[in-house]
Amino acid sequence: MEDSSFARCLPFMAVFIGVFFMFILGTTQGNTLSDACDKDWLRYKDYCYFFSTTHMNFMEGRDFCKYRGADLASVHHDTERIFLDKNRPRGQRSWVGYNDLASEGHFVWTDGTTSYYNNWAPGLPYDFGGEDCTYSDPDFYGSKGNWNDVSCFQRYYPICKKRITASSCNDKPCQNGGVCESLSNGGYQCKCKTGYSGKDCEQDDFCKTEWHHFGDFCYLFRDEYKFFGDRHTWDGAQSKCESYGGNLVSIHSKEESDFIFEHMGYSEGRFWIGFTDKAKDGTFKWSDGTKTDYLNWRPGTPKDSENEDCAHVDPMYFGSQWSDVTCSKYYGYVCKDTIKMCEKHPCLNGASCVDMVQDYRCKCLPGFEGKNCETNTDECAQTTCPPGLIGVDGINSCCCVSDSPIDWP
């Protein structure tokens, strides 16, 4: 009796032991990047950060980081900024890589990444007298809006940032749904999903330069202070967005609203959105014709008085909430457009391109195949040549020719 009971338990014991060892393996192998940062570096997501305790000017700070295989930190999201503020030594002003050294008034990151996130203190950047480099000081300015532009020759403490380097598929390097394949030399390669590229599929290719991807759409942010010459009335902003192929942004969920607010940053500027009741007073509709299924009005709005027919967002003072104002004011704006993968001309060899949802389809000309019609179809694979002849593949053809050398007279 005991033997039969033990036998009945064996399958369950095997499952338990298997699950236990899977758990052990998962905890020891599933996060092999956890120790990927060097000593004294701190990890946040897929990056390592170093907070220097030596003060230096901006250029020296960048050299300091480059020597360590990094660059001055770029900041792309509010959560990343909070991580930096939390771990930065108290009482220090810290260099980040934001600067307009190359083009006055156009701030970029030293590591070459693109982002419209910023955390300027109110009224900044001044950009007076060669104030071309950016430091962070949450002790003085607080958390919301703690960047200031100053002379690059000031001496502050650099924050360095570098991407974690994966060595194999065990490190799970492929991002955005990419599939990792192990190589015979012990390395790896990522097969990226449509719309992504780069060694680790880290590059989002869904949108044009300066546009940002969320869901099935691309968004363009034009801050009224950062792009002072690109301020418009509501009608002017709508026309500008139409010239790019889109419309002023429509917002349909809290997630979309959060994405938009995150990319506005804590800007002192104001942004037009596509909500208006110009057609019928009191009935707000989106300029792109989409339905109204989400609202985020500031308390007490819309007032709809004195022809306040157009909605805008003022992120510095009212966060992501909307307010209605007269449409003749000059503000920045946010454009929204559907993803158009065909604009990148992915189809080759004369093929035509059809846009799909976050994808595209190439209509190949006869004789070509593959995702991008990049492969010449081997018609000879389905052709049997007469004895003494061999097939020579052409474009949409297979020619049977003699396999004997030609004896020219």
C-alpha positions in Angstrom: 0.0 0.0 0.0 2.8 2.4 0.9 4.6 1.6 -2.3 1.5 2.3 -4.5 0.9 5.6 -2.6 4.5 6.6 -3.2 4.2 5.7 -6.9 1.2 7.8 -7.2 3.1 10.8 -5.6 6.1 10.5 -7.9 4.6 12.5 -10.8 3.7 15.3 -8.4 7.1 15.2 -6.7 8.8 15.4 -10.1 6.7 18.4 -11.0 7.5 20.1 -7.7 11.2 19.4 -8.1 11.2 20.6 -11.7 9.4 23.8 -10.7 11.8 24.3 -7.8 14.9 24.0 -10.1 13.2 26.3 -12.7 12.7 28.9 -10.0 16.4 28.5 -8.9 17.6 28.8 -12.5 15.3 31.7 -13.1 16.6 33.6 -10.2 20.2 33.0 -11.0 20.1 33.3 -14.8 17.1 35.4 -15.6 18.6 38.7 -14.7 22.3 38.2 -15.7 22.6 41.9 -16.4 22.0 42.8 -12.7 25.8 42.9 -12.0 26.7 44.4 -15.4 27.6 47.9 -14.0 31.1 48.5 -12.9 32.0 49.2 -9.2 30.6 52.6 -8.0 28.2 52.8 -11.0 24.5 52.5 -10.5 22.0 50.8 -12.7 18.7 52.1 -14.0 16.9 49.9 -16.6 19.5 49.2 -19.3 22.0 51.9 -18.4 24.8 52.4 -15.8 25.3 55.9 -14.2 28.3 57.4 -12.4 28.0 60.4 -10.2 31.4 62.2 -10.0 32.6 63.7 -6.8 35.1 65.9 -8.6 34.0 69.2 -10.1 35.1 70.2 -13.6 33.9 72.3 -16.5 31.4 70.9 -19.1 34.1 69.9 -21.7 36.3 68.3 -19.0 33.2 66.5 -17.7 32.4 65.0 -21.0 36.1 63.9 -21.5 35.9 62.4 -18.0 32.8 60.3 -19.1 34.2 59.4 -22.5 37.3 58.0 -20.9 35.1 55.6 -19.0 33.2 54.5 -22.1 30.3 56.7 -21.4 29.0 60.2 -22.1 27.4 63.0 -20.1 23.9 61.8 -19.1 20.9 62.3 -21.3 17.5 62.3 -19.7 14.5 61.0 -21.6 11.7 60.5 -19.0 10.6 62.0 -15.7 11.2 58.6 -14.0 14.9 58.7 -15.2 15.2 62.3 -13.9 13.8 61.2 -10.5 16.4 58.4 -10.4 19.2 60.9 -11.1 17.9 63.4 -8.5 17.6 60.7 -5.9 21.1 59.4 -6.3 23.0 62.6 -7.0 25.1 63.7 -4.0 23.4 66.3 -2.0 24.5 69.9 -2.4 26.1 69.3 -5.8 25.2 70.9 -9.1 25.5 68.2 -11.7 26.3 68.5 -15.4 24.0 66.7 -17.8 24.7 66.5 -21.6 22.1 69.1 -22.8 23.7 71.9 -24.7 23.3 74.3 -27.6 27.0 74.7 -28.5 26.4 73.7 -32.1 23.4 75.8 -32.8 22.3 78.7 -30.6 18.9 78.0 -29.0 18.7 74.4 -30.2 19.6 72.2 -27.3 20.7 68.6 -28.0 22.3 65.8 -26.0 26.0 65.1 -26.3 25.4 61.3 -26.7 23.4 62.0 -29.9 20.1 60.7 -28.6 16.9 62.6 -29.3 14.3 63.6 -26.8 11.8 66.5 -26.3 11.8 65.9 -22.5 13.2 68.7 -20.5 13.1 69.9 -16.9 14.0 73.6 -17.2 13.4 75.8 -14.1 10.7 78.5 -14.7 11.9 81.2 -17.1 14.8 79.1 -18.4 16.8 78.6 -20.5 18.1 82.2 -20.5 20.7 81.5 -23.2 22.4 84.9 -22.4 26.1 85.5 -22.8 27.1 82.1 -24.0 25.1 80.1 -21.5 25.2 77.0 -23.6 25.4 74.1 -21.1 23.0 72.6 -18.6 23.2 71.6 -15.0 20.7 70.1 -12.6 20.2 71.4 -9.0 17.1 69.9 -7.3 18.3 71.2 -3.9 17.9 74.8 -5.1 15.1 74.6 -7.6 13.1 71.6 -6.3 12.1 68.5 -8.4 9.9 70.1 -11.0 12.0 72.3 -13.1 15.6 72.1 -11.8 17.7 72.6 -14.9 19.6 75.8 -15.6 21.8 76.9 -18.6 25.1 78.5 -17.7 28.5 79.1 -19.2 30.2 75.8 -20.1 33.3 77.0 -18.1 31.5 76.7 -14.8 32.8 73.9 -12.6 30.2 71.3 -11.6 30.0 67.6 -11.1 29.3 65.4 -14.2 26.8 62.6 -14.3 28.0 59.9 -16.7 25.8 57.4 -18.5 26.5 54.3 -20.6 24.5 51.5 -22.0 24.9 48.1 -20.5 26.8 45.8 -22.9 25.3 42.4 -23.4 27.5 39.5 -24.6 25.0 36.7 -25.3 21.3 35.8 -25.5 21.4 34.9 -21.8 21.7 38.7 -21.1 18.3 39.2 -22.9 19.7 42.1 -25.0 17.0 42.4 -27.7 14.4 45.1 -27.0 11.0 45.9 -28.4 10.0 42.3 -29.1 13.2 41.4 -31.0 14.2 37.8 -31.1 17.8 36.8 -30.0 19.8 34.3 -32.0 23.1 32.8 -30.6 26.1 32.9 -32.9 28.7 30.2 -33.2 31.4 32.6 -31.8 29.4 32.9 -28.6 27.9 36.3 -29.5 24.4 37.1 -30.5 22.3 38.9 -33.1 18.8 40.4 -32.7 16.1 39.9 -35.4 14.0 43.1 -35.0 10.3 43.5 -35.5 9.1 45.8 -38.2 9.7 49.4 -37.1 12.8 48.8 -35.0 16.5 48.6 -35.8 19.9 48.7 -34.1 22.1 46.0 -32.6 19.6 45.4 -29.8 16.5 46.7 -31.7 16.7 49.8 -29.5 16.1 52.3 -32.4 12.4 53.2 -33.0 12.0 53.8 -36.8 8.3 54.2 -36.9 8.4 58.0 -37.1 10.3 60.7 -38.9 13.1 62.6 -37.3 11.9 64.8 -34.4 8.6 62.8 -34.2 7.8 60.4 -31.3 6.1 57.1 -31.5 3.2 56.0 -29.3 0.7 53.3 -30.3 -0.3 53.7 -33.9 0.7 57.3 -34.2 3.6 59.8 -34.4 3.7 63.1 -32.5 5.6 66.3 -33.0 6.2 68.7 -30.1 6.8 72.4 -30.7 7.5 74.3 -27.5 6.7 78.0 -27.8 10.0 79.0 -26.1 12.3 76.4 -27.5 11.0 77.0 -31.1 10.1 80.7 -30.6 9.8 81.3 -34.3 7.3 78.5 -34.7 4.5 79.9 -32.5 1.1 80.1 -34.1 -2.5 80.9 -33.5 -4.7 77.8 -33.2 -5.6 78.0 -36.9 -2.0 78.5 -37.8 -0.9 75.5 -35.8 -3.6 73.3 -37.4 -2.4 74.4 -40.8 1.2 73.7 -39.8 0.3 70.2 -38.7 -1.7 69.6 -41.9 1.4 70.6 -43.9 3.2 67.7 -42.1 0.4 65.4 -43.1 -1.4 65.3 -39.7 -3.5 67.4 -37.4 -3.3 69.1 -34.1 -3.2 66.3 -31.5 -6.4 64.5 -30.4 -6.2 62.7 -27.1 -8.2 59.5 -26.4 -6.9 57.9 -23.2 -5.0 58.7 -19.9 -2.1 56.7 -21.3 -1.9 58.9 -24.4 -2.3 62.0 -22.2 0.6 60.8 -20.0 2.8 60.2 -23.0 2.1 63.7 -24.3 2.7 65.3 -20.9 6.0 63.4 -20.5 7.3 64.6 -23.8 6.3 68.2 -23.0 8.3 68.0 -19.9 7.9 70.8 -17.3 8.0 73.4 -20.1 7.0 77.0 -19.3 5.5 77.1 -22.8 1.9 76.3 -23.7 0.8 73.9 -26.4 -2.3 74.0 -28.7 -4.2 70.7 -29.0 -6.9 69.9 -31.5 -10.0 70.4 -29.3 -12.3 73.3 -30.4 -15.9 74.4 -30.4 -15.5 76.9 -33.2 -18.1 75.1 -35.4 -20.7 75.0 -32.7 -20.4 76.9 -29.4 -20.3 74.6 -26.4 -19.7 71.5 -28.4 -16.0 70.7 -28.5 -14.7 68.4 -31.2 -11.3 67.2 -32.4 -9.9 68.8 -35.5 -9.0 65.3 -36.9 -12.6 64.2 -36.8 -12.1 61.5 -34.2 -14.7 60.9 -31.6 -14.6 62.5 -28.1 -14.0 59.6 -25.7 -11.7 61.2 -23.2 -11.7 64.5 -21.3 -9.1 66.1 -19.1 -10.4 69.7 -18.5 -8.9 71.7 -15.7 -11.5 72.3 -12.9 -13.7 75.3 -13.8 -13.1 74.8 -17.6 -14.2 75.1 -20.3 -15.4 78.6 -19.5 -16.3 79.2 -23.1 -16.5 83.0 -22.5 -15.2 85.8 -24.7 -14.8 83.4 -27.6 -12.6 81.0 -25.7 -13.0 78.3 -28.4 -9.7 76.5 -28.5 -8.0 74.1 -26.0 -4.4 74.2 -24.9 -2.1 72.6 -22.3 0.1 74.5 -19.9 2.4 71.8 -18.4 4.3 74.0 -16.0 1.3 75.3 -14.2 -1.6 72.8 -14.9 0.1 69.6 -15.7 -1.6 67.6 -18.4 -5.0 69.2 -18.0 -6.7 71.3 -20.7 -8.0 74.9 -20.6 -9.9 76.9 -23.2 -8.6 80.3 -24.4 -9.2 82.5 -27.4 -7.8 81.0 -30.6 -5.8 84.1 -31.6 -3.1 83.6 -29.0 0.3 82.5 -30.1 1.4 79.2 -28.6 3.5 76.1 -29.4 1.6 73.0 -30.6 1.5 69.2 -30.8 0.9 67.5 -34.1 -0.3 63.9 -34.5 -0.1 61.7 -37.6 -0.7 58.1 -38.3 2.4 55.9 -38.7 3.4 55.9 -42.4 6.1 53.2 -42.8 6.1 53.7 -46.5 7.6 57.2 -46.2 11.0 55.5 -45.5 10.8 53.8 -48.9 11.5 50.3 -47.7 10.4 48.5 -50.9 13.1 47.7 -53.4 13.4 46.9 -57.1 10.5 49.0 -58.3 8.0 47.5 -55.8 5.1 49.6 -54.5 4.4 50.1 -50.8 1.1 49.8 -48.9 0.9 51.2 -45.4 -0.6 49.0 -42.7 -1.0 49.3 -38.9 2.5 49.7 -37.6 3.7 47.8 -40.7 3.8 47.9 -44.4 3.5 45.5 -47.3 5.5 45.6 -50.5 3.9 44.6 -53.8 6.8 43.1 -55.7 7.3 43.2 -59.4 7.4 39.8 -61.1 10.8 38.2 -60.4 11.3 39.5 -56.9 10.3 38.3 -53.4 11.0 39.0 -49.7 9.7 41.4 -47.1 11.2 44.3 -49.1 11.3 42.6 -52.5 15.0 42.4 -52.0 15.5 38.9 -53.4 15.6 37.9 -57.0 13.4 34.9 -57.3 15.2 31.8 -58.6 12.9 30.8 -61.5 15.4 28.0 -62.4 14.4 26.2 -59.2 11.1 25.3 -60.9 12.5 24.9 -64.4 13.8 21.6 -65.9 16.2 22.2 -68.8 16.7 19.6 -71.6 19.7 17.4 -71.4 23.0 19.2 -72.1 21.5 22.6 -71.0 21.8 24.4 -67.7 19.5 27.0 -66.3 20.7 30.6 -65.9 18.4 32.7 -63.7 17.4 36.1 -64.9 14.7 38.6 -63.8 11.5 36.7 -63.9 13.0 34.2 -66.3 15.2 31.2 -66.6 17.2 30.7 -69.7 18.4 27.2 -70.6 21.9 27.4 -72.2 24.5 24.9 -73.2 26.8 23.7 -70.5 29.5 23.1 -73.1 32.1 25.8 -74.0 31.3 27.6 -77.2 33.8 26.9 -80.0 34.1 30.2 -81.7 35.4 30.2 -85.3 
